[in-house]
């Protein structure tokens, strides 16, 4: 059972949740922790990376990371749920929280990328209002590009 959901305005190597997030993403993305850490370090040097975390029994069991692409546009970057906790709506709740925060911050659009092999994530994105806007070839295979417009009445007045 999830005990709490946490928000971190900036995920960086000096916060206690850094290593648990790295290990969770390495398992979820089927890659090495060193590669995940390298990608996270690179991105957080460019701009702050926000993290939404699901915690159960003191362990990070789910996460959703993102950052600002450009003013008004947010990139929902990486996420995953530990296999023992999948199928419980954790990814959907993390997405809901991320999108609510984006609305509060005044973002009008959210973009994400995924791969066909991660069908659960593709379907989750489609169920939560994302549209497929294109594809592109990447070193990891064909990337599916999705985007969601946040409802105008939910966007913060500037």
FILOTI-489956 format. One record per atom (N, C-alpha, C): residue number from 1; atom name; x, y, z. Coordinates in Angstrom, 1 decimal. Atoms other than C-alpha are relative to their C-alpha. Layout:
BEGIN
@i NUM	at CA	c1 X	c2 Y	c3 Z
...
This chain:
BEGIN
@i 1	at N	c1 0.8	c2 -1.2	c3 0.0
@i 1	at CA	c1 0.0	c2 0.0	c3 0.0
@i 1	at C	c1 0.9	c2 1.2	c3 0.0
@i 2	at N	c1 -0.8	c2 -1.3	c3 0.1
@i 2	at CA	c1 1.3	c2 3.5	c3 -0.9
@i 2	at C	c1 -0.3	c2 0.8	c3 1.3
@i 3	at N	c1 0.2	c2 -0.7	c3 -1.3
@i 3	at CA	c1 1.9	c2 5.4	c3 2.3
@i 3	at C	c1 0.0	c2 1.5	c3 -0.3
@i 4	at N	c1 0.0	c2 -1.4	c3 0.3
@i 4	at CA	c1 2.6	c2 8.8	c3 0.6
@i 4	at C	c1 0.5	c2 0.2	c3 -1.4
@i 5	at N	c1 -0.5	c2 -0.5	c3 1.2
@i 5	at CA	c1 3.2	c2 10.7	c3 -2.5
@i 5	at C	c1 0.7	c2 1.3	c3 0.3
@i 6	at N	c1 -0.9	c2 -1.2	c3 -0.3
@i 6	at CA	c1 6.0	c2 13.3	c3 -2.5
@i 6	at C	c1 0.3	c2 0.7	c3 -1.3
@i 7	at N	c1 -0.4	c2 -0.8	c3 1.1
@i 7	at CA	c1 6.9	c2 16.1	c3 -4.7
@i 7	at C	c1 1.4	c2 0.7	c3 0.3
@i 8	at N	c1 -1.3	c2 -0.6	c3 -0.1
@i 8	at CA	c1 10.5	c2 17.3	c3 -5.2
@i 8	at C	c1 0.2	c2 1.0	c3 -1.1
@i 9	at N	c1 -0.1	c2 -1.1	c3 1.0
@i 9	at CA	c1 10.9	c2 20.7	c3 -6.9
@i 9	at C	c1 1.3	c2 -0.2	c3 -0.9
@i 10	at N	c1 -1.2	c2 0.2	c3 0.8
@i 10	at CA	c1 14.4	c2 19.7	c3 -8.0
@i 10	at C	c1 0.7	c2 -1.3	c3 0.5
@i 11	at N	c1 -0.7	c2 1.2	c3 -0.3
@i 11	at CA	c1 15.9	c2 16.2	c3 -8.1
@i 11	at C	c1 1.4	c2 0.2	c3 -0.4
@i 12	at N	c1 -1.5	c2 -0.2	c3 0.3
@i 12	at CA	c1 19.7	c2 16.3	c3 -7.8
@i 12	at C	c1 0.7	c2 -1.0	c3 0.9
@i 13	at N	c1 -0.8	c2 1.0	c3 -0.7
@i 13	at CA	c1 22.5	c2 14.0	c3 -6.6
@i 13	at C	c1 0.1	c2 0.2	c3 1.5
@i 14	at N	c1 -0.2	c2 -0.3	c3 -1.4
@i 14	at CA	c1 22.5	c2 15.7	c3 -3.2
@i 14	at C	c1 -1.3	c2 -0.2	c3 0.9
@i 15	at N	c1 1.3	c2 0.3	c3 -0.8
@i 15	at CA	c1 18.9	c2 14.7	c3 -2.2
@i 15	at C	c1 0.0	c2 -1.5	c3 0.3
@i 16	at N	c1 0.0	c2 1.4	c3 -0.4
@i 16	at CA	c1 18.3	c2 11.4	c3 -0.4
@i 16	at C	c1 -0.7	c2 -0.9	c3 -0.9
@i 17	at N	c1 0.8	c2 0.9	c3 0.9
@i 17	at CA	c1 15.8	c2 10.1	c3 -3.0
@i 17	at C	c1 0.7	c2 -0.2	c3 -1.3
@i 18	at N	c1 -0.7	c2 0.1	c3 1.3
@i 18	at CA	c1 18.4	c2 10.4	c3 -5.9
@i 18	at C	c1 0.3	c2 -1.5	c3 -0.3
@i 19	at N	c1 -0.4	c2 1.3	c3 0.3
@i 19	at CA	c1 19.8	c2 6.9	c3 -5.6
@i 19	at C	c1 -1.2	c2 -1.0	c3 -0.2
@i 20	at N	c1 1.2	c2 0.9	c3 0.2
@i 20	at CA	c1 16.4	c2 5.1	c3 -5.1
@i 20	at C	c1 -0.7	c2 0.3	c3 -1.3
@i 21	at N	c1 0.6	c2 -0.3	c3 1.3
@i 21	at CA	c1 15.0	c2 6.9	c3 -8.1
@i 21	at C	c1 0.9	c2 -0.5	c3 -1.2
@i 22	at N	c1 -0.9	c2 0.5	c3 1.0
@i 22	at CA	c1 18.1	c2 6.0	c3 -10.2
@i 22	at C	c1 -0.2	c2 -1.5	c3 -0.1
@i 23	at N	c1 0.2	c2 1.5	c3 0.0
@i 23	at CA	c1 17.7	c2 2.3	c3 -9.2
@i 23	at C	c1 -1.4	c2 -0.4	c3 -0.5
@i 24	at N	c1 1.3	c2 0.3	c3 0.5
@i 24	at CA	c1 14.0	c2 2.3	c3 -9.8
@i 24	at C	c1 -0.1	c2 0.2	c3 -1.5
@i 25	at N	c1 0.1	c2 -0.2	c3 1.5
@i 25	at CA	c1 14.3	c2 3.8	c3 -13.3
@i 25	at C	c1 0.9	c2 -1.0	c3 -0.8
@i 26	at N	c1 -0.9	c2 1.0	c3 0.7
@i 26	at CA	c1 17.2	c2 1.5	c3 -14.2
@i 26	at C	c1 -0.8	c2 -1.3	c3 -0.2
@i 27	at N	c1 0.8	c2 1.2	c3 0.1
@i 27	at CA	c1 14.9	c2 -1.5	c3 -13.4
@i 27	at C	c1 -1.1	c2 0.2	c3 -1.0
@i 28	at N	c1 1.1	c2 -0.2	c3 0.8
@i 28	at CA	c1 11.9	c2 0.0	c3 -15.1
@i 28	at C	c1 0.3	c2 0.1	c3 -1.5
@i 29	at N	c1 -0.3	c2 -0.3	c3 1.3
@i 29	at CA	c1 13.7	c2 1.1	c3 -18.2
@i 29	at C	c1 1.0	c2 -1.1	c3 -0.6
@i 30	at N	c1 -0.9	c2 1.1	c3 0.4
@i 30	at CA	c1 15.9	c2 -2.1	c3 -18.4
@i 30	at C	c1 1.3	c2 0.5	c3 -0.5
@i 31	at N	c1 -1.3	c2 -0.5	c3 0.3
@i 31	at CA	c1 19.2	c2 -0.2	c3 -18.4
@i 31	at C	c1 0.8	c2 0.1	c3 1.2
@i 32	at N	c1 -0.9	c2 0.0	c3 -1.2
@i 32	at CA	c1 22.1	c2 0.4	c3 -16.1
@i 32	at C	c1 -0.3	c2 1.3	c3 0.8
@i 33	at N	c1 0.2	c2 -1.2	c3 -0.9
@i 33	at CA	c1 21.9	c2 2.7	c3 -13.1
@i 33	at C	c1 1.0	c2 1.1	c3 -0.3
@i 34	at N	c1 -1.0	c2 -1.0	c3 0.4
@i 34	at CA	c1 25.1	c2 4.4	c3 -14.3
@i 34	at C	c1 -0.5	c2 0.8	c3 -1.2
@i 35	at N	c1 0.6	c2 -0.7	c3 1.2
@i 35	at CA	c1 23.3	c2 5.3	c3 -17.6
@i 35	at C	c1 -1.1	c2 1.0	c3 0.5
@i 36	at N	c1 1.0	c2 -0.8	c3 -0.6
@i 36	at CA	c1 20.3	c2 6.6	c3 -15.7
@i 36	at C	c1 0.5	c2 1.2	c3 0.7
@i 37	at N	c1 -0.6	c2 -1.0	c3 -0.8
@i 37	at CA	c1 22.4	c2 8.6	c3 -13.3
@i 37	at C	c1 0.7	c2 1.1	c3 -0.9
@i 38	at N	c1 -0.7	c2 -0.9	c3 0.9
@i 38	at CA	c1 24.4	c2 10.1	c3 -16.2
@i 38	at C	c1 -1.0	c2 0.9	c3 -0.7
@i 39	at N	c1 1.1	c2 -0.8	c3 0.6
@i 39	at CA	c1 21.2	c2 11.2	c3 -18.0
@i 39	at C	c1 -0.6	c2 1.0	c3 0.9
@i 40	at N	c1 0.5	c2 -0.9	c3 -0.9
@i 40	at CA	c1 19.8	c2 12.7	c3 -14.9
@i 40	at C	c1 0.9	c2 1.1	c3 0.4
@i 41	at N	c1 -1.0	c2 -1.1	c3 -0.3
@i 41	at CA	c1 23.0	c2 14.6	c3 -14.1
@i 41	at C	c1 0.0	c2 1.0	c3 -1.1
@i 42	at N	c1 0.0	c2 -0.9	c3 1.2
@i 42	at CA	c1 23.1	c2 16.0	c3 -17.6
@i 42	at C	c1 -1.2	c2 0.9	c3 -0.1
@i 43	at N	c1 1.2	c2 -0.8	c3 0.1
@i 43	at CA	c1 19.5	c2 17.1	c3 -17.6
@i 43	at C	c1 -0.1	c2 1.0	c3 1.1
@i 44	at N	c1 0.2	c2 -0.9	c3 -1.2
@i 44	at CA	c1 19.5	c2 18.6	c3 -14.1
@i 44	at C	c1 1.0	c2 1.1	c3 -0.1
@i 45	at N	c1 -0.9	c2 -1.1	c3 0.2
@i 45	at CA	c1 22.5	c2 20.7	c3 -15.1
@i 45	at C	c1 -0.5	c2 1.0	c3 -1.0
@i 46	at N	c1 0.6	c2 -0.9	c3 1.0
@i 46	at CA	c1 20.5	c2 22.2	c3 -18.0
@i 46	at C	c1 -1.2	c2 0.8	c3 0.6
@i 47	at N	c1 1.2	c2 -0.7	c3 -0.7
@i 47	at CA	c1 17.3	c2 23.0	c3 -16.0
@i 47	at C	c1 -0.5	c2 -1.0	c3 1.1
@i 48	at N	c1 0.5	c2 0.9	c3 -1.1
@i 48	at CA	c1 15.6	c2 21.7	c3 -12.8
@i 48	at C	c1 -0.9	c2 -1.1	c3 -0.5
@i 49	at N	c1 0.8	c2 1.1	c3 0.3
@i 49	at CA	c1 14.1	c2 18.3	c3 -13.0
@i 49	at C	c1 -0.9	c2 -0.2	c3 1.3
@i 50	at N	c1 1.0	c2 0.2	c3 -1.0
@i 50	at CA	c1 10.9	c2 17.9	c3 -10.9
@i 50	at C	c1 -0.3	c2 -1.5	c3 0.1
@i 51	at N	c1 0.3	c2 1.4	c3 -0.2
@i 51	at CA	c1 10.0	c2 14.5	c3 -9.3
@i 51	at C	c1 -1.2	c2 -0.1	c3 0.8
@i 52	at N	c1 1.1	c2 0.5	c3 -0.8
@i 52	at CA	c1 6.8	c2 13.0	c3 -8.1
@i 52	at C	c1 0.3	c2 -1.4	c3 0.3
@i 53	at N	c1 -0.4	c2 1.3	c3 -0.5
@i 53	at CA	c1 7.4	c2 10.0	c3 -6.0
@i 53	at C	c1 -1.1	c2 -0.7	c3 0.8
@i 54	at N	c1 0.9	c2 0.9	c3 -0.8
@i 54	at CA	c1 5.3	c2 7.1	c3 -4.6
@i 54	at C	c1 0.8	c2 -0.8	c3 0.9
@i 55	at N	c1 -0.8	c2 0.7	c3 -1.0
@i 55	at CA	c1 6.6	c2 5.7	c3 -1.4
@i 55	at C	c1 -0.9	c2 -1.0	c3 0.8
@i 56	at N	c1 0.7	c2 1.1	c3 -0.8
@i 56	at CA	c1 5.6	c2 2.4	c3 0.3
@i 56	at C	c1 1.0	c2 -0.6	c3 0.9
@i 57	at N	c1 -0.9	c2 0.6	c3 -1.0
@i 57	at CA	c1 7.2	c2 1.0	c3 3.4
@i 57	at C	c1 1.4	c2 0.6	c3 0.0
@i 58	at N	c1 -1.3	c2 -0.7	c3 0.0
@i 58	at CA	c1 9.9	c2 3.6	c3 3.2
@i 58	at C	c1 0.8	c2 0.0	c3 -1.3
@i 59	at N	c1 -0.7	c2 0.2	c3 1.2
@i 59	at CA	c1 10.9	c2 2.7	c3 -0.3
@i 59	at C	c1 -0.7	c2 0.8	c3 -1.2
@i 60	at N	c1 0.6	c2 -0.6	c3 1.2
@i 60	at CA	c1 10.4	c2 4.7	c3 -3.6
@i 60	at C	c1 -0.4	c2 -1.1	c3 -0.9
@i 61	at N	c1 0.5	c2 1.1	c3 0.8
@i 61	at CA	c1 8.2	c2 2.4	c3 -5.6
@i 61	at C	c1 -0.5	c2 0.5	c3 -1.4
@i 62	at N	c1 0.4	c2 -0.6	c3 1.3
@i 62	at CA	c1 7.2	c2 4.8	c3 -8.4
@i 62	at C	c1 0.5	c2 1.4	c3 -0.1
@i 63	at N	c1 -0.4	c2 -1.4	c3 0.2
@i 63	at CA	c1 8.3	c2 8.1	c3 -9.9
@i 63	at C	c1 -0.4	c2 0.5	c3 -1.4
@i 64	at N	c1 0.3	c2 -0.7	c3 1.2
@i 64	at CA	c1 7.5	c2 10.6	c3 -12.6
@i 64	at C	c1 0.8	c2 1.2	c3 0.0
@i 65	at N	c1 -0.9	c2 -1.1	c3 0.1
@i 65	at CA	c1 10.1	c2 13.1	c3 -13.7
@i 65	at C	c1 -0.4	c2 0.9	c3 -1.2
@i 66	at N	c1 0.2	c2 -0.9	c3 1.1
@i 66	at CA	c1 9.8	c2 16.2	c3 -15.9
@i 66	at C	c1 0.7	c2 1.3	c3 0.2
@i 67	at N	c1 -0.7	c2 -1.3	c3 0.0
@i 67	at CA	c1 11.1	c2 19.6	c3 -16.7
@i 67	at C	c1 -0.6	c2 0.9	c3 -1.1
@i 68	at N	c1 0.5	c2 -1.0	c3 0.9
@i 68	at CA	c1 10.2	c2 22.8	c3 -18.6
@i 68	at C	c1 0.8	c2 -0.2	c3 -1.4
@i 69	at N	c1 -0.7	c2 0.1	c3 1.3
@i 69	at CA	c1 10.9	c2 22.4	c3 -22.4
@i 69	at C	c1 0.2	c2 1.4	c3 -0.5
@i 70	at N	c1 -0.1	c2 -1.4	c3 0.4
@i 70	at CA	c1 10.2	c2 26.1	c3 -23.1
@i 70	at C	c1 -1.2	c2 0.6	c3 0.8
@i 71	at N	c1 1.2	c2 -0.7	c3 -0.7
@i 71	at CA	c1 7.8	c2 28.7	c3 -21.5
@i 71	at C	c1 -1.3	c2 -0.5	c3 -0.5
@i 72	at N	c1 1.4	c2 0.5	c3 0.3
@i 72	at CA	c1 4.3	c2 27.2	c3 -21.4
@i 72	at C	c1 0.0	c2 -1.4	c3 -0.4
@i 73	at N	c1 -0.1	c2 1.4	c3 0.4
@i 73	at CA	c1 5.5	c2 23.7	c3 -22.4
@i 73	at C	c1 0.8	c2 -0.8	c3 0.9
@i 74	at N	c1 -0.6	c2 0.9	c3 -0.9
@i 74	at CA	c1 6.4	c2 20.9	c3 -20.1
@i 74	at C	c1 0.3	c2 -1.3	c3 -0.6
@i 75	at N	c1 -0.4	c2 1.3	c3 0.5
@i 75	at CA	c1 8.2	c2 17.7	c3 -20.9
@i 75	at C	c1 -0.1	c2 -1.0	c3 1.2
@i 76	at N	c1 0.1	c2 1.1	c3 -1.0
@i 76	at CA	c1 7.1	c2 14.6	c3 -18.9
@i 76	at C	c1 1.0	c2 -1.0	c3 -0.5
@i 77	at N	c1 -1.2	c2 0.7	c3 0.5
@i 77	at CA	c1 10.4	c2 12.8	c3 -19.2
@i 77	at C	c1 0.1	c2 -1.5	c3 0.3
@i 78	at N	c1 -0.2	c2 1.4	c3 -0.3
@i 78	at CA	c1 10.9	c2 9.6	c3 -17.3
@i 78	at C	c1 -0.9	c2 -0.4	c3 1.1
@i 79	at N	c1 0.9	c2 0.5	c3 -1.0
@i 79	at CA	c1 8.8	c2 7.4	c3 -15.1
@i 79	at C	c1 0.0	c2 -1.5	c3 0.1
@i 80	at N	c1 0.1	c2 1.5	c3 -0.1
@i 80	at CA	c1 8.3	c2 3.9	c3 -13.8
@i 80	at C	c1 -0.5	c2 -0.3	c3 1.4
@i 81	at N	c1 0.6	c2 0.5	c3 -1.2
@i 81	at CA	c1 6.7	c2 1.8	c3 -11.1
@i 81	at C	c1 0.7	c2 -1.4	c3 0.2
@i 82	at N	c1 -0.7	c2 1.3	c3 -0.3
@i 82	at CA	c1 8.5	c2 -1.2	c3 -9.4
@i 82	at C	c1 -1.0	c2 -1.1	c3 -0.4
@i 83	at N	c1 0.8	c2 1.1	c3 0.4
@i 83	at CA	c1 7.2	c2 -4.5	c3 -10.8
@i 83	at C	c1 -1.0	c2 -0.5	c3 1.0
@i 84	at N	c1 0.9	c2 0.5	c3 -1.1
@i 84	at CA	c1 5.8	c2 -5.5	c3 -7.4
@i 84	at C	c1 -1.2	c2 0.9	c3 0.3
@i 85	at N	c1 1.0	c2 -1.0	c3 -0.3
@i 85	at CA	c1 3.6	c2 -2.4	c3 -7.4
@i 85	at C	c1 -0.8	c2 0.4	c3 -1.2
@i 86	at N	c1 0.7	c2 -0.3	c3 1.2
@i 86	at CA	c1 2.4	c2 -2.3	c3 -11.0
@i 86	at C	c1 -1.4	c2 -0.5	c3 0.0
@i 87	at N	c1 1.4	c2 0.4	c3 0.0
@i 87	at CA	c1 -1.3	c2 -2.5	c3 -11.8
@i 87	at C	c1 -0.8	c2 0.5	c3 1.1
@i 88	at N	c1 0.8	c2 -0.6	c3 -1.1
@i 88	at CA	c1 -2.4	c2 -0.5	c3 -8.8
@i 88	at C	c1 -0.4	c2 1.5	c3 -0.2
@i 89	at N	c1 0.3	c2 -1.4	c3 0.2
@i 89	at CA	c1 -2.9	c2 2.9	c3 -10.4
@i 89	at C	c1 1.0	c2 1.0	c3 0.4
@i 90	at N	c1 -1.0	c2 -1.0	c3 -0.4
@i 90	at CA	c1 0.3	c2 4.4	c3 -9.2
@i 90	at C	c1 0.5	c2 0.9	c3 -1.1
@i 91	at N	c1 -0.4	c2 -0.9	c3 1.2
@i 91	at CA	c1 1.5	c2 5.6	c3 -12.6
@i 91	at C	c1 -1.0	c2 1.0	c3 -0.3
@i 92	at N	c1 1.1	c2 -1.0	c3 0.3
@i 92	at CA	c1 -1.9	c2 7.2	c3 -13.2
@i 92	at C	c1 0.0	c2 1.1	c3 1.0
@i 93	at N	c1 0.0	c2 -1.0	c3 -1.0
@i 93	at CA	c1 -1.8	c2 8.9	c3 -9.9
@i 93	at C	c1 1.2	c2 1.0	c3 -0.1
@i 94	at N	c1 -1.2	c2 -0.8	c3 0.2
@i 94	at CA	c1 1.7	c2 10.2	c3 -10.4
@i 94	at C	c1 -0.2	c2 1.0	c3 -1.2
@i 95	at N	c1 0.3	c2 -0.8	c3 1.2
@i 95	at CA	c1 0.6	c2 11.5	c3 -13.9
@i 95	at C	c1 -1.0	c2 1.1	c3 0.4
@i 96	at N	c1 1.0	c2 -1.0	c3 -0.4
@i 96	at CA	c1 -2.4	c2 13.2	c3 -12.4
@i 96	at C	c1 0.6	c2 1.1	c3 0.8
@i 97	at N	c1 -0.7	c2 -1.0	c3 -0.8
@i 97	at CA	c1 -0.3	c2 14.9	c3 -9.8
@i 97	at C	c1 0.9	c2 0.9	c3 -0.8
@i 98	at N	c1 -0.9	c2 -0.8	c3 0.9
@i 98	at CA	c1 2.2	c2 16.0	c3 -12.4
@i 98	at C	c1 -0.8	c2 1.0	c3 -0.8
@i 99	at N	c1 0.8	c2 -0.9	c3 0.9
@i 99	at CA	c1 -0.4	c2 17.5	c3 -14.7
@i 99	at C	c1 -0.7	c2 1.1	c3 0.8
@i 100	at N	c1 0.6	c2 -1.1	c3 -0.9
@i 100	at CA	c1 -2.2	c2 19.3	c3 -11.8
@i 100	at C	c1 1.0	c2 1.0	c3 0.3
@i 101	at N	c1 -1.1	c2 -1.0	c3 -0.3
@i 101	at CA	c1 1.1	c2 20.9	c3 -10.8
@i 101	at C	c1 0.3	c2 0.8	c3 -1.3
@i 102	at N	c1 -0.3	c2 -0.8	c3 1.3
@i 102	at CA	c1 1.7	c2 21.9	c3 -14.5
@i 102	at C	c1 -1.1	c2 1.0	c3 -0.2
@i 103	at N	c1 1.1	c2 -1.0	c3 0.2
@i 103	at CA	c1 -1.7	c2 23.6	c3 -14.6
@i 103	at C	c1 0.2	c2 1.1	c3 1.0
@i 104	at N	c1 -0.2	c2 -1.1	c3 -1.0
@i 104	at CA	c1 -0.9	c2 25.5	c3 -11.4
@i 104	at C	c1 1.2	c2 0.9	c3 -0.3
@i 105	at N	c1 -1.2	c2 -0.8	c3 0.4
@i 105	at CA	c1 2.4	c2 26.6	c3 -12.9
@i 105	at C	c1 -0.2	c2 0.8	c3 -1.3
@i 106	at N	c1 0.3	c2 -0.7	c3 1.2
@i 106	at CA	c1 0.7	c2 27.9	c3 -16.0
@i 106	at C	c1 0.4	c2 -0.6	c3 -1.3
@i 107	at N	c1 -0.3	c2 0.7	c3 1.2
@i 107	at CA	c1 1.8	c2 25.3	c3 -18.5
@i 107	at C	c1 -1.3	c2 -0.2	c3 -0.8
@i 108	at N	c1 1.2	c2 0.2	c3 0.9
@i 108	at CA	c1 -0.5	c2 25.0	c3 -21.6
@i 108	at C	c1 0.1	c2 -1.4	c3 -0.7
@i 109	at N	c1 -0.2	c2 1.2	c3 0.8
@i 109	at CA	c1 1.0	c2 21.8	c3 -23.1
@i 109	at C	c1 1.0	c2 -0.9	c3 0.7
@i 110	at N	c1 -0.9	c2 1.0	c3 -0.5
@i 110	at CA	c1 2.7	c2 18.6	c3 -22.0
@i 110	at C	c1 0.4	c2 -0.9	c3 -1.1
@i 111	at N	c1 -0.4	c2 1.0	c3 1.0
@i 111	at CA	c1 4.8	c2 16.4	c3 -24.2
@i 111	at C	c1 0.7	c2 -1.1	c3 0.7
@i 112	at N	c1 -0.7	c2 1.1	c3 -0.5
@i 112	at CA	c1 6.2	c2 13.0	c3 -23.7
@i 112	at C	c1 0.4	c2 -0.9	c3 -1.2
@i 113	at N	c1 -0.5	c2 1.0	c3 1.0
@i 113	at CA	c1 8.0	c2 10.2	c3 -25.7
@i 113	at C	c1 -0.1	c2 -1.3	c3 0.7
@i 114	at N	c1 0.0	c2 1.4	c3 -0.4
@i 114	at CA	c1 7.6	c2 6.5	c3 -25.4
@i 114	at C	c1 0.3	c2 -0.9	c3 -1.1
@i 115	at N	c1 -0.3	c2 1.0	c3 1.1
@i 115	at CA	c1 8.3	c2 3.3	c3 -27.3
@i 115	at C	c1 -1.1	c2 -1.0	c3 0.0
@i 116	at N	c1 1.1	c2 0.9	c3 0.2
@i 116	at CA	c1 5.9	c2 0.7	c3 -28.6
@i 116	at C	c1 0.1	c2 -1.2	c3 1.1
@i 117	at N	c1 -0.2	c2 1.1	c3 -0.9
@i 117	at CA	c1 7.5	c2 -1.9	c3 -26.3
@i 117	at C	c1 -0.6	c2 0.3	c3 1.4
@i 118	at N	c1 0.5	c2 -0.4	c3 -1.2
@i 118	at CA	c1 6.2	c2 0.0	c3 -23.3
@i 118	at C	c1 -1.5	c2 0.4	c3 -0.2
@i 119	at N	c1 1.4	c2 -0.2	c3 0.3
@i 119	at CA	c1 2.5	c2 -0.4	c3 -24.2
@i 119	at C	c1 -0.8	c2 0.5	c3 1.1
@i 120	at N	c1 0.8	c2 -0.5	c3 -1.2
@i 120	at CA	c1 1.2	c2 0.1	c3 -20.7
@i 120	at C	c1 0.1	c2 1.5	c3 0.1
@i 121	at N	c1 -0.2	c2 -1.4	c3 -0.1
@i 121	at CA	c1 2.7	c2 3.6	c3 -20.7
@i 121	at C	c1 -0.7	c2 0.7	c3 -1.2
@i 122	at N	c1 0.6	c2 -0.6	c3 1.1
@i 122	at CA	c1 1.5	c2 4.3	c3 -24.2
@i 122	at C	c1 -1.5	c2 0.1	c3 0.2
@i 123	at N	c1 1.5	c2 0.0	c3 -0.2
@i 123	at CA	c1 -2.1	c2 3.3	c3 -23.3
@i 123	at C	c1 -0.4	c2 1.0	c3 1.1
@i 124	at N	c1 0.3	c2 -1.0	c3 -1.1
@i 124	at CA	c1 -1.9	c2 5.3	c3 -20.0
@i 124	at C	c1 0.0	c2 1.4	c3 -0.5
@i 125	at N	c1 -0.1	c2 -1.4	c3 0.5
@i 125	at CA	c1 -0.9	c2 8.4	c3 -21.9
@i 125	at C	c1 -1.3	c2 0.3	c3 -0.9
@i 126	at N	c1 1.2	c2 -0.2	c3 0.9
@i 126	at CA	c1 -3.7	c2 7.9	c3 -24.5
@i 126	at C	c1 -1.3	c2 0.2	c3 0.9
@i 127	at N	c1 1.2	c2 -0.1	c3 -0.8
@i 127	at CA	c1 -6.3	c2 7.4	c3 -21.7
@i 127	at C	c1 -0.1	c2 1.3	c3 0.8
@i 128	at N	c1 0.0	c2 -1.3	c3 -0.7
@i 128	at CA	c1 -5.2	c2 10.6	c3 -20.0
@i 128	at C	c1 0.1	c2 1.2	c3 -0.9
@i 129	at N	c1 0.2	c2 -1.2	c3 0.9
@i 129	at CA	c1 -5.7	c2 12.8	c3 -23.0
@i 129	at C	c1 1.1	c2 0.4	c3 -0.9
@i 130	at N	c1 -1.1	c2 -0.2	c3 0.9
@i 130	at CA	c1 -2.4	c2 12.6	c3 -24.9
@i 130	at C	c1 -0.4	c2 -0.4	c3 -1.4
@i 131	at N	c1 0.1	c2 0.4	c3 1.4
@i 131	at CA	c1 -2.5	c2 12.5	c3 -28.7
@i 131	at C	c1 1.4	c2 -0.3	c3 -0.6
@i 132	at N	c1 -1.2	c2 0.3	c3 0.7
@i 132	at CA	c1 0.1	c2 10.9	c3 -30.9
@i 132	at C	c1 0.2	c2 1.1	c3 -1.0
@i 133	at N	c1 -0.3	c2 -1.1	c3 0.9
@i 133	at CA	c1 1.7	c2 13.8	c3 -32.8
@i 133	at C	c1 1.1	c2 -0.4	c3 -1.0
@i 134	at N	c1 -1.1	c2 0.4	c3 1.0
@i 134	at CA	c1 4.5	c2 11.9	c3 -34.6
@i 134	at C	c1 0.8	c2 -1.1	c3 0.6
@i 135	at N	c1 -1.0	c2 1.0	c3 -0.3
@i 135	at CA	c1 7.3	c2 9.4	c3 -34.5
@i 135	at C	c1 1.4	c2 0.5	c3 -0.4
@i 136	at N	c1 -1.4	c2 -0.3	c3 0.5
@i 136	at CA	c1 11.1	c2 9.7	c3 -34.8
@i 136	at C	c1 0.9	c2 -1.2	c3 0.3
@i 137	at N	c1 -0.9	c2 1.1	c3 -0.2
@i 137	at CA	c1 13.9	c2 7.3	c3 -35.1
@i 137	at C	c1 1.1	c2 0.5	c3 1.0
@i 138	at N	c1 -1.0	c2 -0.4	c3 -1.0
@i 138	at CA	c1 16.3	c2 7.3	c3 -32.1
@i 138	at C	c1 0.9	c2 -1.2	c3 0.2
@i 139	at N	c1 -0.9	c2 1.1	c3 -0.2
@i 139	at CA	c1 19.2	c2 5.1	c3 -31.0
@i 139	at C	c1 -0.6	c2 -1.2	c3 0.6
@i 140	at N	c1 0.7	c2 1.0	c3 -0.7
@i 140	at CA	c1 16.8	c2 3.1	c3 -28.9
@i 140	at C	c1 -1.2	c2 -0.6	c3 -0.8
@i 141	at N	c1 1.1	c2 0.5	c3 0.8
@i 141	at CA	c1 14.3	c2 2.5	c3 -31.7
@i 141	at C	c1 -1.0	c2 1.1	c3 -0.4
@i 142	at N	c1 1.0	c2 -1.0	c3 0.4
@i 142	at CA	c1 11.2	c2 4.2	c3 -33.0
@i 142	at C	c1 -0.7	c2 0.6	c3 1.2
@i 143	at N	c1 0.6	c2 -0.7	c3 -1.1
@i 143	at CA	c1 10.0	c2 6.8	c3 -30.6
@i 143	at C	c1 -1.3	c2 0.6	c3 -0.4
@i 144	at N	c1 1.3	c2 -0.5	c3 0.2
@i 144	at CA	c1 6.4	c2 7.7	c3 -30.3
@i 144	at C	c1 -0.1	c2 1.3	c3 0.8
@i 145	at N	c1 0.1	c2 -1.4	c3 -0.6
@i 145	at CA	c1 5.8	c2 11.5	c3 -29.6
@i 145	at C	c1 -1.4	c2 0.3	c3 0.3
@i 146	at N	c1 1.4	c2 -0.3	c3 -0.5
@i 146	at CA	c1 2.7	c2 12.4	c3 -27.6
@i 146	at C	c1 -0.1	c2 1.4	c3 0.6
@i 147	at N	c1 0.2	c2 -1.3	c3 -0.6
@i 147	at CA	c1 1.3	c2 15.7	c3 -26.6
@i 147	at C	c1 -1.4	c2 0.2	c3 0.5
@i 148	at N	c1 1.3	c2 -0.2	c3 -0.6
@i 148	at CA	c1 -1.5	c2 16.9	c3 -24.4
@i 148	at C	c1 -0.1	c2 1.5	c3 0.3
@i 149	at N	c1 0.2	c2 -1.4	c3 -0.4
@i 149	at CA	c1 -3.0	c2 20.4	c3 -24.2
@i 149	at C	c1 -0.8	c2 0.0	c3 1.3
@i 150	at N	c1 0.7	c2 -0.1	c3 -1.2
@i 150	at CA	c1 -4.1	c2 21.4	c3 -20.8
@i 150	at C	c1 -1.2	c2 0.9	c3 -0.2
@i 151	at N	c1 1.3	c2 -0.8	c3 0.2
@i 151	at CA	c1 -7.7	c2 22.8	c3 -20.7
@i 151	at C	c1 0.3	c2 1.5	c3 0.3
@i 152	at N	c1 -0.3	c2 -1.4	c3 -0.3
@i 152	at CA	c1 -7.6	c2 26.6	c3 -21.0
@i 152	at C	c1 -0.6	c2 0.5	c3 1.3
@i 153	at N	c1 0.6	c2 -0.5	c3 -1.3
@i 153	at CA	c1 -9.9	c2 27.0	c3 -18.0
@i 153	at C	c1 0.8	c2 -0.5	c3 1.2
@i 154	at N	c1 -0.8	c2 0.5	c3 -1.1
@i 154	at CA	c1 -7.4	c2 25.1	c3 -15.9
@i 154	at C	c1 1.4	c2 0.7	c3 0.0
@i 155	at N	c1 -1.3	c2 -0.6	c3 0.1
@i 155	at CA	c1 -4.4	c2 27.2	c3 -17.0
@i 155	at C	c1 0.0	c2 1.3	c3 0.9
@i 156	at N	c1 -0.1	c2 -1.1	c3 -1.0
@i 156	at CA	c1 -3.2	c2 29.7	c3 -14.4
@i 156	at C	c1 0.1	c2 1.3	c3 -0.8
@i 157	at N	c1 -0.1	c2 -1.4	c3 0.6
@i 157	at CA	c1 -3.7	c2 33.4	c3 -15.4
@i 157	at C	c1 1.3	c2 0.6	c3 0.3
@i 158	at N	c1 -1.3	c2 -0.7	c3 -0.2
@i 158	at CA	c1 -0.5	c2 35.3	c3 -15.8
@i 158	at C	c1 -0.1	c2 1.4	c3 0.2
